[in-house]
C-alpha cells in the first residue's frame, strides 16, 4: 500500500496544524500551548486515554485497536519543542515569538503524529494498542529521559517504540535508516586554565594562560588523530575561548574553554573523556598552570534495533517505494533514551531542497506530510495486524 488516501484528504487540515505550531513555537519544557493543542485534538479524535504532564509537559495518547488478542503495544513518538533562533524565513506563518523558531521541523513531526492519530482512532484496524508520545525538550533538555523517568514505558506497557525526523537534502517523502549506532553521543566540557596574570610587557613574571590554553586546544585534536582507532568516529570541538581580560596590555589570569565531544560507541566515549582530562591537566602542568575540567555527559548514542530497523525500512518501502541506507550522524538525538529502554527504530524522511535544520531560513516541507503520516500508521497496522 502506498501513501494512504485518507492522508491526502486530511493534508490541508494537518498542514494548518503544522503552520499553527510553527507560528507559535515554544522552547524546551515550556511547550504548554503546544501540549494543550495536542491533548485537545487527541480527545477530539476519540483516543481512549489522554494524559498530560508526563516528563513535565509531555502528552500521551492511547488508541486501542478493534482487537486486543495480540497483547502488543507499540509506541510512536514526536518531539514538540522549538529552538532559540530568530526566524528569517519571511513566511506568512513565521514565528510570532521573538527569539524562538521551529528550525528543526518538530512542528512537522507533531502534526504528522497527530494526523496518524486521527486516522488510527477512526479506523482502529490493528490488533493491540498504540501509544502516542508527544515529547518536550528534545533540543538539549533530554525530554525523552524525563518521560522515561516518569515511567512512560512501564505505565503504558510499551514493547517497541518508533520515531521519525525530517531530513533536508533528501527527496520529499523518501526514507533512510540504518541499524545499530545511528546518532552520536553528545557530551560537553568546560575547561578553566588558571595561570598567573600580569603585564604584557613582563611575560617572564607570568604564567600565560592564553598560551597554555592555545596549546591545550591543539593538543585536544590528538584524541581523534592519535588516540582513537582510525576506523572509529570521534569529534572533539573547542567552540569557545574566553580570557579573563580583554585589555591590550594584560596577560589574563585565566582562560575558559568550552566545547563538545561526539562519539558513536561507549568505549570511544570513555576514551575521549579520559584523554581530554589527561591532556588538559598535563598540558597545564607543563607550563606551571592548573586546569579544571567539568565534563558533562549528554545524550547517549542512539542505537536502532536490528529487527525493528528492518521492519521500519520495509514499511518505508511500502509507503514510498524506496528506503536507502542512512549515513552515520554526529548530531545527537534524545530518542536514544527511549531506545535504551525498549527495542525500536528511528527513521529519516526527506524534506527536499530546503535549508538545513537549525538554520534561521529552515522550514518543514508540508509535502512530506502524507508519506510521514502513512509510515506512522502503517507501523501500527503492520506490526499489529488484524487476523
N, C-alpha and C positions, 0 to 999 in steps of 0.2 A: 504494500500500500504506500503510495507517495504521500505528499502533503495532504492532510485531511481537509475535505471540502468545508467542514464546519469552521475551520480557522480562516478560510477565505471569506466566509460570511461575517466572521467576528473581527476581521482585520482592522476595519476603521475604528471599531469600539476599543480594541486593545491598543491601537495607536494613540487614541485620545487619552487613555490611562497613562501610557508611557510619557506622553508630552506633558501631562499634568505633573507627573513625578519630576520630569526634567525641569519644569518651571519652578518647582518648589523643593529644591534639594535640601537635604539635612545631613549633618556630619556625625560620624561615629555612632554613639548611642542615643543621640538626640533626634531620633527618627520618629518622633511622636505623631506628627501629621501623617507621614507615610504609613506607619504601622496602623494608624486608625483607619485610613482608607482601605488598606489591605484587609483588616479584620471585618469591616463593614461589607466589603464585597464578598468575602468568603461566606458570611452569614446570608447575604442576599442569594448566593448560588445554592444554598441549601446544604452546606457542609454539616456533617454530623457533630463535629466539635470544632470550636474556635477558642483558642486560649491565647491571651496576650501576656506580656511581661516576662517571657521566657528569655533568660540571658539579658535581663534588664528591659529591653524593648523589642524583643523578638516576638513573632507571631507564629503559632502552629495551628494548622487546619487539618481535619481528619475527614476522609471520604471512604466510606465502606462500600465495597463492591456489591453487585447483585447476588453474589455467592461469597461464602467465607470459609468453605471447607478446606482450602489450601493452607490456611493459617499464616499466609505470607504477609509481611508488612514492608513496604518499600517507602523510603524517604526521598523526597525531591526538594532540593534546596535552591533558593535565590538570595542574593545579598541586596540590601536596600539602601546603603549609605552612599553619600557623595564625597567629594574631595574639597579641601580648602584651596580652591583655584578660582581665579577671576575669569569668567567665561568671555570668550572673544569670537563667538560664532555669528553674531548678528541675527540669530533666528527669531522668528515671531514669538516662539515659546522659550526663549532663553531664560536663564535663571533670574528670578526676581530677588534673590538673596545675595547681597554683595559678598564676595569672597568665598562663595560656595557654588559648586558646579558638579553635575553628573558627567565627569570627564572619563569615566571608566565603563559606562554602559550599565550600571546597576539598575537604572530606571528601566532599561530594556529587559534585564533579567527578571525583575519583579513583575513587569507587565506580562511577559511570556508565561511565567508560572501561574499568574492569575488567569490567563487565557486557558491554560491546560486545566486548571481547577474548575473553571466554568464548564468546560467540555466533560470532564470526568464526573462532575456532580450531576450533569444532565444524563449521561449515558450509563455510568456505573458498569461498564462492560468488562469487568475483571472479577477475579475470584481472590479476594483478600482485602487489604487495607492500604490506602495511600495516605502518607503523612506529608503535608505541605509545610516546608520550613522556610520562613521569611526571616532572614538574619540581619541584625545590625552590625556595624563596626567591623567590616572586613578590612577597611583601609587603615590598618595599624592598630586597631583596638581589640583584635582577637575575639570578635563576637561569636565565632563558631565555638571557641573554647568556652565562652561564657554560657552558651546554650547547652553545651555538653555537661558543664559543671552543674547546670540546673536539671540534670538527669533526663535530658532530651531523649536519648536512645532507649534507656530502660523504661521510662514512664510510658512511652508510646510503643514499646516493643519493636522498634525499628531493627530490621535484619540486614538491610542493604541500603546504601544511600548514594544518590547521583546528583551531580551538579554540572553547570554549563557556564562558559564565558565566551563572549563575543571576541572576534579576532580581526582587527583591521589588516588589510592587505590580502586576505583570503576571500575568494569569490563569495558573494552573498548566499547564505543558506547552505554552503558546503561545510563539511565537518572534518576534524582532525583529532586524533587521540593517540596516546601511547601507554603501554603497560609499564608498571614499575615506577621508579622515580621519575617525576614529571616536572614539578615546580620546586625551586630551591628552598632550602632553609635560609632564613633571613635574620642574621644577627647584627647587632650594633655595638660600637665601642666608643668610649670616652677615655682619652689619654691626657693626663696632665704632666707635662715636663717641668720640673722645678729646678731652676738653676740659681744663679746669683746675679741679680741685675746691677747695672752701673752705667757710667758714662760711656758713650760710644767711642770717645777718644782714648779710653783706657781699657781696652778689651782684656788686657792681661790681668786686670783686677776682678774680672767677672767670670762666671761660668755661663756661657752664652746659650740660653735656652732655645733661641732661634736656630742656631747651628745644630744643636742636639736634636731638635725636632725635625730638621731637614734631613739629617742622616737617618732618623727613625722612619720617616715617610719612605725613603728609598729602600731601606732595609726590609720593610714590610712586604715589598714586592717579591722578595726572595721566598716567601711562603709558597707562592704559585710556581716560581721558576726553579727553586732548588730544594724545597721540602716535599712538595706534592708529587705523587706519581704522575707523569705527563699525560696519562690516559684518564686521569680523574679531572673533575671540574671544581675549581675554586676561584673566587674573585674576591680580592681584598682592595677596597677603595677608601682612601682618605679623602673625605669630602669637605672638611672644614679645617682651617689652620688659623687660630686666633691668638695673637700675642697680648700680653697684659699691658703693653704700652704701644702707642702709635706715634710717639714723638720721633723726630728725625735723629735726635742725638742721645737716645736712651736704648740701652740693651735691656730687653724685658726680663723680669724675674721668672715669668712662666709662660708656657705656650699650651693651649688647649687644642687637641686634635679630636676630630670626630670622623666616624666612617661606618662602613658596613662590610660584612663578610657573607658571601653566598656560597653554599656548598650543596652537594647532592647525595651525600651519604653521611650516616652518623660518625663513621670513623674519620672522614675528612673534616667534619665539623669539629670533632675533638682535637685533631691535629692542628687545625687553624687557630683555635683558641689557645692551645698550649704554646705554639710557636709565637703567636702575637705577644703574649705576655712575656715570654723569654726575650724576644728581640727588643721590646720596649725597655724592659728593666736592664738588660745587658748593655744596650747602646747608651742609655743614660749613665750607667755606672762608668763606662769607658771614659766619659768626659767629666766625671765628678758630679753629675747631676742625679736627680731622682725621678723616676717615672711611677705614676699611679694609674692603674688600668681598671676601669669598670667595663666589664664585658656583659652585654645583655643578650640573652638568647631569645629570639623572637619566634616566628612561625617555623615549625619543623619541615622537613622535606615532605612534599605531598606525593604519596605513593598510590598509584592506581592498582587495584587487584587484577590479576590476570584474567580470571573467568568473567568478571563483571566488565572489564575493558572490552573483551571480545564481543560480549553481548551488546554493549553500548555502541560499538562500531557497526555491528550487524544491523541494529535499529537505524543508525545513521544512514547506512547504505540503502535501507528500505525507504527512508524518507527522501533522500536527495540523490540517490544513485551512486554516491561515492563517499568514501571516508579514507583520508590519507593518513600517513604516519606523521604525527606532530613532532616538532623538534623539542629538545630539552629547553626548558625555560628557566633562566636565572632569576626571574622575578619570584615573589612569594605569593602564597595563597593560603588563607587560613582554613579553607575546606580540608586542609591537611589534618586538622584536629578531629574532624568527623571521620575521616578515613583511618585514623588511628584507632577509633572505637568500633567501626564497622567496615566490612568489605564494601567496595563500591568503585565508582569511576567518575572522572571529571573530563568533559569533552569541550572542544573549541568549535564555535560556529562562525563562519565567515561574516565579516561586517563590510566587505567591499573596499573600495579605494577611498578610505577616509583617513583623517589624521589619527596617529597612534593614540592609544589610551594614555591618560594623564597629560594630555596636551590641551591648551585652552581653546583650540578650534575643533576638538573631537566632538562627534555626535553619533549616537547609536543609529544604525540604519534600520528603519522600520520595515524594509522589505524582507528582513530576516525573521520577522515575527512568525509567519505561518510555519516555516520549517522548524523553528525553535519550539513552538507550542506542540507541533506534531511529534517531535522527538520525545519531549517530556511525557506526552500522553501515551505514546507507543511503548515507552519504557514500562509504564504501569500495566498496560494491556497485554503486552507480550511476555512480561516477567510473571504475570499472574493471570494466565488465560482462563477463560470460562470453558469448561469441558463441553 
